Amino acid sequence: MGLIRTLIELYILLLFVDVILSYLPQYRRNIWVVRIHKLANYTCAPVRRYLPNDLPFDFSPLIVVVILTILKALW
């Protein structure tokens, strides 16, 4: 497997970890959780700008995962 595919898969895993950690408020202040959130927010924040504000859930990680999966398939 290529290096780029591995990096894409690791970033998708990071996005899933960030989503799971967002449901665990007791860990929000840990430094490693803040770093994971910053790394995930790097791609999710631009997607959030285009989504409506009144959505009940944050769908930006899902959209980023779909885009990364398409990129991985094309690579």
Secondary structure, DSSP 4 states (H G I P E B T S, - for coil): --HHHHHHHHHHHHHHHHHHHHT-GGGTTSHHHHHHHHHHHHHHHHHHHHS-TT-SS--HHHHHHHHHHHHHHH-
